[in-house]
Amino acid sequence: MHTPFPTPTRSLGAWSALTLAACLAFSPAAQAKQKVCVFDILGTSGDGYNSAKDYALEMQKHGADIELKVYIDERVAVEDFRTGQCDAVMATALRTRGFNSLTAALDSVGASTIVRKGKLDMAASIDVVRKTVQTFSSPKAASLMVQGPYEVGGIAPLGAAYAFVNDRAISNLEAASGKRVAAFDHDKAQAQLIQRVGARPVSADVMNFGTMFNNGNVDVVMAPSIAFKPLELHKGMGTKGAVHRFPLTILTYQMIFKRDKFPEGYGQKSREAWLTRFDTVIELTKKADATIPAKFWMDPSEVDAERYINLMREGRIEMAEKGFYDKKGLKIIKRIRCDVSPSASDCGQPTETWP
């Protein structure tokens, strides 16, 4: 008895089959789907999830095969991403700051807010956000979009964060002294900024801050207008409440992904894809602003508007010095802000110009 050896032809055929199988196993086309955790407080009926569906379809041409999983609890979405249950996450910059602090600087207090002659210039403020997102989406900034194993895959505006109050008598910062203000427990800077103006921070999260306001457990919440209807914030405002038409910041929604789970060069294509959606998303935030009845809006005086800009800048610098905000990110944003509004008082000052 003897063991027959394969003929050269059979041997080559076997090796070719093995080699082909190995190549297919490790090729992008044969990789498992990329699971993306999407935070949308409205679940599958929200604009965030619908935008994610359009994005997933578009990115197929760039080698991605995305499977979306929607979360109404942002904390769980980000934690599932952190622990490897998702390959990417779409959430607010307040939550994604731990994966890229530079791009999250865009959500720092007052970073994009522009006031001209005592009047809020919302169009210019949005332009600051647009130009910053364009800068971050440029191929020249590609290296800044990477921190460790993570990369920023795109940034979209979420709308201005306004102060909703249960009493119009809370008309300025002095009137907010001693008042209870909801502070997200995952944003350590928020509580300190609230204390800085003499108010009392009350720990909250995205799942309960609306209920806390509506039940009278807090006097003030900061939220974008897209939260007004789904969270029924009119209940908390009652007949005496108001919305301050002065953005504490313009919030952003950011995509973060694990680089080893997506094709090479995916990040740049992804950022450019999100950039093309910027104006469409801005229109959605304008429509959300329009859902708040005119009777609720309250504008600051010219003196207060100028004062708030200075106070937010001071608070922003203090939070950066304490390590809560990214200095390099703030430096980039200041340059853009002063390009949009060169007459701003701080543009001739050596502030936010860290080496």
BELSUL-V826176 format. One record per backbone hydrogen bond with DSSP energy under -1.0 kcal/mol. NH is the residue of the N-H (numbers start at 1). CO is the residue of the C=O. E is the energy in kcal/mol with one decimal. If there is no record, write none. Layout:
nh->(NH:NH)
co->(CO:CO)
e->(E:E)
This chain:
nh->(11:12:13:14:15:16:17:18:19:20:21:22:23:24:25:26:30:34:36:37:38:39:40:43:45:46:50:51:52:53:54:55:56:57:58:59:61:62:63:64:67:69:71:77:78:79:80:81:82:83:84:85:87:88:89:90:91:93:95:96:97:99:100:104:106:107:108:110:111:116:119:121:125:126:127:128:129:130:131:132:133:134:135:136:137:138:141:142:144:146:147:150:151:152:153:156:158:161:162:164:165:166:168:170:171:177:178:179:181:182:183:185:187:190:192:193:194:195:196:198:199:200:202:204:208:209:212:213:214:215:216:217:218:219:220:221:223:227:228:231:232:233:235:237:238:241:242:243:244:245:246:248:251:253:254:255:256:257:258:259:261:262:266:269:270:271:272:273:274:275:276:277:278:281:282:283:284:285:286:287:288:289:290:291:292:296:298:305:306:307:308:309:310:311:312:313:314:315:316:317:318:319:320:321:322:323:324:330:331:332:333:334:335:336:337:338:339:340:341:344:347:349:351)
co->(7:8:9:10:11:12:13:14:15:16:17:18:19:20:21:22:27:65:67:88:69:90:71:40:42:43:46:47:48:49:50:51:52:53:54:55:58:59:60:59:34:36:38:73:74:75:76:77:78:79:81:80:35:35:256:37:254:252:92:92:93:96:96:100:103:104:105:248:108:119:116:114:121:122:123:124:125:126:127:128:129:130:131:132:133:135:138:139:141:143:150:147:257:145:255:253:251:249:223:221:242:219:240:167:169:174:198:176:200:220:202:204:184:187:188:189:190:191:192:195:194:179:181:183:205:205:208:209:210:211:213:212:212:180:180:164:162:224:225:227:229:228:232:233:234:237:165:296:163:298:244:161:159:156:91:154:89:151:87:149:258:259:263:265:266:267:268:269:270:271:272:274:275:277:278:279:280:281:282:283:284:285:286:288:289:293:243:301:302:303:304:305:306:307:308:309:310:311:312:313:314:315:316:317:318:320:319:326:327:328:329:330:331:332:333:334:335:336:337:341:344:346:349)
e->(-2.7:-2.7:-2.1:-2.2:-2.4:-2.7:-2.1:-2.4:-2.9:-2.6:-2.4:-2.4:-2.5:-2.5:-2.1:-1.4:-1.4:-2.0:-2.9:-2.8:-3.0:-2.7:-2.8:-2.6:-1.4:-1.6:-1.9:-2.5:-2.0:-2.0:-1.9:-2.4:-2.6:-1.9:-2.2:-2.4:-1.1:-1.2:-1.7:-1.8:-2.9:-2.5:-3.0:-1.8:-2.4:-2.1:-2.6:-1.6:-2.5:-2.1:-1.4:-2.5:-3.0:-1.3:-2.5:-2.5:-2.1:-2.0:-1.5:-1.8:-1.1:-2.4:-1.3:-1.3:-1.4:-1.9:-1.9:-3.5:-2.1:-3.0:-1.7:-2.8:-2.1:-2.5:-1.8:-1.7:-1.5:-2.8:-2.9:-2.1:-2.6:-2.5:-2.2:-2.7:-1.6:-1.0:-1.7:-1.4:-1.1:-1.1:-2.2:-1.8:-2.1:-2.1:-3.3:-2.5:-3.2:-3.1:-2.5:-3.3:-2.7:-1.7:-2.6:-2.4:-2.2:-1.2:-2.7:-2.2:-3.0:-2.4:-2.8:-2.4:-1.6:-1.1:-1.1:-2.3:-2.2:-2.3:-1.7:-1.8:-1.8:-3.5:-2.7:-2.1:-1.3:-2.2:-2.5:-1.9:-2.6:-2.2:-1.2:-2.5:-1.0:-2.3:-1.7:-2.1:-2.3:-1.9:-1.4:-2.0:-1.2:-1.8:-2.0:-1.6:-2.0:-2.5:-1.8:-2.8:-2.6:-2.6:-2.4:-2.6:-2.2:-3.3:-3.3:-2.6:-2.5:-2.6:-2.6:-2.3:-1.9:-1.1:-1.8:-1.2:-2.6:-2.6:-2.1:-1.8:-2.1:-2.1:-1.6:-1.3:-1.6:-2.3:-2.2:-1.8:-1.3:-1.9:-2.1:-2.0:-1.8:-2.0:-1.7:-1.0:-1.4:-1.9:-2.4:-2.7:-1.9:-2.0:-3.1:-1.7:-1.6:-2.6:-2.8:-2.0:-2.4:-2.4:-2.7:-2.5:-2.2:-2.4:-2.0:-2.4:-1.5:-1.2:-2.6:-2.2:-2.3:-2.0:-2.3:-2.5:-1.7:-1.8:-3.2:-2.7:-1.0:-2.0:-2.5:-1.9:-1.7:-1.6:-1.5)
